[in-house]
Amino acid sequence: MSSSAITTIVKMVESLPDDLQEQVAEHIREYIIDLEDEARWESSFKKSQDKLVTAARQAKQEIAEGRSMPMDYKQL
């Protein structure tokens, strides 16, 4: 984001009453935390994608060879 965009946002927030500024700041904090969490999840998923594909292929092969059993969800 350009510094002019940030400046515009800061001016908009500064024009609000203090209690609303606090609310905006809290929303921004939560939004940034969500973005960071999403980025970590995406990174983790990309790192594990090859392992997931390998596990899926192995499961498919075991099913085709009759070496698998239906999952008993009651035992979870």
N, C-alpha and C positions, 0 to 999 in steps of 0.2 A: 504494500500500500504506500502510496506517495505521502510525503510529509504534508502536502497541502490537504490531502484527504483526512489525515489525522488531526491537523489543525482545525479543520472544519468541524469534525466530530467533537473535539475538545471545546470549541466555542459553543456548539449546540448544548452540550452537557452543562457548561458553565452558566448558561442562561436559565437553567432550571433552578427551582428552589433546592436548598440543601438536602432535604429528605428525598427528593426525586433523584438528585445526583447520586446519593447513596444506593438507591434502587438500581439505577443504571449501572453503576460500578459493580454491584453484586451480580447482575445479569451478565455483564461482560466477563467477570471472573469465572462464573459457571460455564459460559460458552467456551472460553479458552481452555478450561479444564476438559470439557467434552472433546474439543478438537485435538488436544494432546493425547487423550485416551484413545480416540479413533486412530490417530497416527501410530500409536504404539501397537494397537490391534492389527492394523494393516501391515506393519513391519513384521510382526510376529507371524502373521498368516503367510506372508511371502516367504519367510525363512523356513516354514514347515510344509509348504505346498508339495515339495517333492516327496517328503515322507508320507503325506496324506495320499498322494497318488499311488505310491508303492503299497501302502496298506490296503487301499481299495482294490488294487489289482490282485493282491494276495487273497483277500476275502472273496473276490469273484472267482478266483481259481479254486479255492477250497469249496465253494458252493457247487461249482461245476463238477468237481470230483467227488461230491457227496461227503466231504469231510467236515461239514458244518452242521450245527443244530440250531433250530429256531430259538430265539431268545425268550427266556421266561421272565417277563417283566415283573412278575410277583417277587422274584428273588432280588430285584434291585432294591 
